[in-house]
Amino acid sequence: MNDFDLLVLGSGPGGQRAAIAAAKLGRKVGIVDRRDMIGGVCINTGTIPSKTMREAVLYLTGLNQRELYGQSYRVKDDITVADLGMRTQHVIGRETDVIRSQLARNHVTVLSGTGRFLEPNTIGISGTGDREQKVTAERIVIATGTTPARPDTVDFDDRTIIDSDGIIHMDRIPETMVVVGAGVIGIEYASMFAALGTKVTVVERRERMLDFCDLEIVEALKYHLRDLAVTFRFRESVASVERMERGAITVLESGKRIPADTVMYSAGRQGMTGDLCLDAAGLTADHRGRIKVDENYRTGVPHVYAVGDVIGFPSLAATSMEQGRLAAHHACGEPVAEIHETQPIGIYTIPEISFVGRTEDALTEAKVPFEVGVSRYRELARGQIIGDSYGMLKLLVSSEDRRLLGVHVFGTGATELVHIGQTVMGCGGTVDYLVNAVFNYPTLAESYKVAALDAMNKMRHIARLSG
């Protein structure tokens, strides 16, 4: 007899959902994680702290209100790290309580410590005492997540030279900052510190940032970040970082030297599989610590599954949750539908970006004919009320059957608004539905109707010229 029907390693979004889904199916479930990491990286150092910090920044700086009350408007003149941390710690505490309550309510046994494979079905758990606790399970789900990648060439000190986890432990808001890497995490933090008044320089070796997003949306974000005094150094690589008495100098391969109080590296993430002793289970990870899985999230060892960031792209909390649920159902032999192919992406920059479906570049490359419908927040009453004159929503509509092929939003509420488009696309709806639908007035959701009418008018004009 095994101790558990299903044992989950890691209590982040993926692990948590896997454990609760299996428990709801009547299985005996255990979950392993350190006492101070319940909720995983998502709750403690990643998604929740960064998004909470973003809200604190927006509120305290009064950034979103300046169009109405003037460029000098601020809720608080001297914003400190303590101001930001107070809100963050409150939310982390509440979220941790919610997760513990959910696990207890579903009778999931929480095993405090770190787990490693001793045999394919046996896990050793250390950190709870002098002796390693051994537990066995019929099925095992690996959901250990990731940690920021730290290049060997960089001398991190978690004060002057930091990674994204170190942000929440800063003792002051820097006057100047270099962000190395213009990926999602790098740009999110660059925009937050720029809003706080920090002079930010972003260094990126590629030609552009967020190259999976719509080009027009990214250009709009770049314009706003430059307006907040962000400097971009594209096609530049870091040769070295020299720590000085007060701050550091980032030396680029081109010879440029950039002084700053703080240097933040955002060089991707590494799967936390190094201490799992995967070989004891007959498993291996790639050079980034990621584990390969099939369409059911099963690894090369049939009774072991892996979900979340540890399996790589898309590495989103929302996707990880669904992966965990599906893996648990498959492990328990319960039929379940696959993840819908239409998944939204949310980027919590200031202003935020969200999209679902394909981009203009992708459709053009695939030779798929489409029409574009655009709505700008400044044309909406709600946009005027909230003082957002830069926001926009873009619909990509098939010229052949009028289906929605992509929805791209930039500005206030983008990560919420995108779900309307996602629902229409998921149900196979056409632009006609949005044209004929009634939206509350005044709302930002109205932008769907405005953009749909714009696309429809363009298609009607083409039809008239063609006919």
N, C-alpha and C positions, 0 to 999 in steps of 0.2 A: 504493500500500500504506500502511495506517495503522500507526502504531507499536504500537497496542493494539487488541484486539477490544473490550475494555471498560476504561474508565478511571473510577475512583471518586474523587470529591473529598471527603475527610474519612474518618478512620479510627475513628470512634466505632462503637457497636454495629451501626448500620444499614449503614455503609460497609464495615466489616470483614466482615460476613456476605455482603454483595453480592459483594465481591471474592473471597472464598473459594468461594462457591457457583459463580461463573462459572469459577473456576480448576478446580474439580472437574469441570466440564462440558467441560474441555479447551480453554478459551479463554485467550488471552494477556491477562493482566490487570495493570494498574498502579493504585496507590493514592497519592494526594497528601495530605500533611499535614506540619505543622511537626515538626521533629525532637523538640522537647520536648512535643509534644501527641499522640504515638502513643496510640491508645485513645480520643482525643477528650475532650470535656468530661466524659463519663461516668466515665472512669478518673482524670482529672487534677484536676478541680475540683468535679464534681457527685456522681453516684450513689455511686461507690465511696468517696471520702473521707468523705462524710456518713454513710454506713452504717457505715464503720469507726469513725468518731468516736463514733457511737451505741454501738457495742459497747464501746469504751474507757470511755465514760461509765458504762454499766451495770456494768462490771466494777469500775472504780476507786471508784465511789460505794457499791457494795454495795447498790444500791437494791432489787434483786429479793430480797435475802436478809433485809431488815429485818423482815419479818413473822415470821421464824423467830428472828432474833438480836437484835431490838430496834431501835427507831428511831434510835439513835445509832450503829449499826453502819456502818463504812466500811472499805474495804480500804486506802485512803490518805487521810490527813487533809488534806494540802495538795496538792491536784491542780493542776498547772500546764498551760499550753498545750503545753509540751514533752512532757509525759506523753501527751497526746492525739495530738500530731503524730508521735511516734515510731512508734506503731502504724500510723498513716495512711500515712506515707512508706514503711514496710516493705511494706504491701499494694500501694500504687501501683507500687512498683518491681517486685514479683513479677508483678503483672498485666500490666505493660508488657512484661516479658520473655516472658510466655506469648503475648501478641499478636504480638510480633515473630517468635517461633518458629513460630507457626501460619502467618503470612504467608510466611515463608521456606520452610517445609515444603511449602506449596502453590504455590511458585514465583511468588508475587505480587511484582512489582517495586515497591519503596517509593521514591517520589520525594519528597525532603525539600524543603519550602517551601510557599508558598501559591499556589493556582491561580486563574486567571481566564480567562474566555472571550475569545479573540481572534477566532475565527470559530465557526460552529456546531459544527464537529468539531475545532477546534484550541484547546488550552489552553496558556496561558503560565504557567510556574512560576518564581517569584522567591524569593529568600531563600537560594539555594545558592551564590551568587557575584555578580559584577558584572553578568553578562548574564542575561537572562530566557531560560530553556530552553523551547523549543516542542515539544509532543508532539501527535500526532493520534490520534483513536480513533473507531471505528465507532459505539460506543455509550458514553454518559456517564451516570454516576449521581451526582447531587448529594446529599451526606450531610453537609453542613457544620454541622448542629446549630444550637444557639441560645446566646445570651448573656443574662445578666440585663438586663431593661429598666431603664434609668436615666432617670427623669423629669428634664426640663431644669430644673425648679424646685428640684431638690435638689442641694446642693453636696457631692458625694461626695469624701471625702479618703482612703478605704480604711484608716482607722484608727479614727476616731470615728463617721463616717457611712459605712456599708459596704453592699454587696449580698451575696447568698449566696456568691459566689465569694470574697469577702474574708474569710469566716469562717475558712478554713484558714490565713490569714496573720496572724491576730490575735496580739498579743504578750503578752496576759494575758487571764484570764477575768474579765469585768466583774462588778461587784457588782450593777449595775442595767442593764436593757436594754429598749429599746422595739423591738418587731417590727411593722413596718407591712405588713399583708397577712396574712390568715388562710387562705391557700391551703395546698397540700400542703407546699411547701418551708418557708414561714413557720412553720407549726405543728410540723413536724418539728424545726426548730432551736429553736423556743420551748420545746419539751418537753425537749430535750437540756440547754439552759442552765439551765432550771428544776431539773432533776435535779442539776446541779452546784452549786445553791444560789443562782444568780443570781435576783434579783427581776425577773420579766419582765412587761411590759405589752404585750398584743396589741391593735393598733388595726385595725379592719376596717370598711369603709363599708357592707358588706352586713349583713343582719339575723342571719345565722348563718354558721358556718364549715363547710367541706366539705359543701356542700349536695347533692352527688351521692351522699353516703353515707347509710346508714340512720340515721334520726333518733335512735333509742334508743342506737345505738353511739356517735354523736357526743356525745350527752348524757353517756354514761359517761366518754368521754375528757375532756370539759370538767370533770366532777367531779374526776377525778384530777389534771388540770392545776391546778385551783383549790387542790387539796390540797397541791400543790407551790408554792403562793403565786403562781400566774399570775393577773394581772388582765386581764379582757377588756373592751374598749371597742368594742362593736358600734354600727353606724349612726353612726360617727364618721369624719370625713375629716381628713387632715393639711393644715393651712394653710401651715405653714412649719417648718423645723428650724433653730434658732439654735445655732451652734457656740459653746461657751464655752471658757474656759481649761482646764477639766477636765470633759470631757463635752459634752453638748448638751441643749437643751430642745426638745421636740417640742410645737408649738403646734397644737391642734386647732381646727377651724372653729367648734366650740361655745364656744371660749374657754378650754378646759382647757389647762394647761401641765404637761407631764410631763418632769421632769429624769431623765437617765440617762447612764451612762458611755458607752454605745454605742447607736446607732440602726441597725437592720438593715432595709433595704428589700427586700421580696419582692413586687415589683409586676409579676409575670409575666415572660415571656422574649421575646426578640427574635430572629428568624431571622438567622443570619449569612450574609446574601446581599449585603450592601452593597458588598463588594469583588470580587464575582464577575463584574462587567460582564455581567449577564444579557442586556442589550439586544443584545450582539454575537451572542448565540445566538437572538435573537428571543423572549426570555422576559421576564416581569415578576414582581415580588413584591408582595404587599399591604403595607399600612402597618405591619404587624408583621414584615415580612421573610419571610413565608411564601409557599411556592410551591404553586400548585394542581395536583393530579394526578387521573388517572382511577382506575378500580378496579384497574388493573394498575400503578399508580404511575408512569405515563407523563405527562409534562408536555404542554403545547400543542405542543411540538416533538417529533415522533415518536421520534427517536433519543435523546432526553434524558429520564432518569428522576429522580425525587426521592423520598427516603425519610427516615424518622426525624422528629426534632423540627422540622425545617425545613418539614414539611408540616402541622404543627399537631397537633390532638388525635389520639390520647390522649397523645402525647409521653412514652412510657414506654420504657425501655431494652429490655425484653422484647419489646414490640410492634415496636420499630424493627428488632430483629434479624430478625424474621419478615418484615417489609416488605422488608428488604434482600435476603433470600433469594428471595422471590417476584419482586421486580423483576429480579433477575439471571436467573432462569429465563425470565421473559417476554422479556427483552432477548436471550437466547440462543435463543429460539424453542423452549424446552422446556416441555411441559405440566406444570402443577403445580396442586394444590388451593388454594382460597382460605383465608385465615385463618379459623379457626373463630370463629363469632360469640360464643361463650362465652369471654371473656377476663377473667382475674383482675386486680384492682386491689390493689396493696399500698401501704400508707402506713406509713412507718417512724417513727411517733411513739413516745413512751414513755408507756403501752403501745402496741403496734402494732395496726393495723387492716388487715383484708383482706376483700374480698368478690368474689363472682362472681354474675352474673345480676341480677335486678331487685330494687328496694327495695319496702318496703311501700307507700310513697307512690305509686310508679310503677304498681304493680298496682292500687291503689285507684282511681287516676285512670283507668286503662284498663278499670275495672270487671271485673277478673279475680278470681274467687273463690279465696281461698287460706286455708290454716290455718298457724299459727305453732307451731313446736316449738323449745323453748329448753333448753339445757344450761348449767349454771354450773360453772366450774372448781372451786369450793369443794365441790361434790358428788362430785368425782372424786378418787380416791386420789392420782393424779399431781399434781393441783392442790395437794393438801395437802403432798405431798413437796417440791415446788418453791417453795411459799409464795406461790402466786398464788390469792388468794381472790376476785378481782374479774373474772377472765376469763369470757367467755361465747361460746357459739356458737348462732346462730339459723338455723333452716331455714324457708324459705317453701315450702309444699307446695300443689300444685293440689288443690282440693277435688273436682275432677271426675275427673281421671285419675291423681292421686297422684304426678305428676312433680315433681321439684325445680325451683322457679322462681327461687330465690335462696339463697345461703349467705353469712352475714355473721358474721365472727369478730372478737373483741376480746380482746387479752391475749397472753400468752406464746405464741410460735410461730404466730401468726395467719397470717403470710404463707406458712408451710409447710403448715399444716392445710387451707387453702382448696382446695388442689389435689385433695384427696379428693372434695370436692363438685363441683369442676370436671369431674373424670373421670366421675362418675356422671351429671352433667347432659349432658356431651358424648356419652355413650353412650345417652342417652335413658332412663336408669334412673329407677326410682321410689323412694319412701320405703321400700317393702317390702324392697328390697335391703339398705338400712342396718339395718332392724329385724332381719333374719335373718342379717346378717354377723357374724362373730366378730372382734373387735378385740383386739390384745395388751393385757394388763392388768399393771401400771397404765400407761396412756398418756393423753395429751390427746385422741388420736384417738377414744377411747371416747365423747367428747362427741357424736359423730355418732349413735351408737346411742341415747344418752339423749335427744337432741333428736328423733330419729325416733320413738321410743316416745311421747314427749310429744305430738307432732303426731298420731300414730296414735290415741292415747287420746282426744284431743279430737274427732277425726272419728268415732270409734266412738260417743262420747257423743251427738253430733249425730244420727247415724244411728238410735240407739236412741230418742231423743226424737221423731224424725220418723216412725219406723216404728210 
